[in-house]
Amino acid sequence: MSEYVQFAVVMALMIAILIGSYGFMLKSSGSPNQAQKERQAQREDEAD
């Protein structure tokens, strides 16, 4: 029975790492886009 528990723990850790890295990628890819939009808005304001 302990082998099944060990297997379940390892699988849960792998899934947690995958979900965590995916969330990190989403956050890190969202930030530059936001900064880019802010710079674009500043350029448009300066152009007017």
Buried (B, 14 or more C-beta within 10 A) or exposed (E): EEEEEEEEEEEEEEEEEEEEEEEEEEEEEEEEEEEEEEEEEEEEEEEE
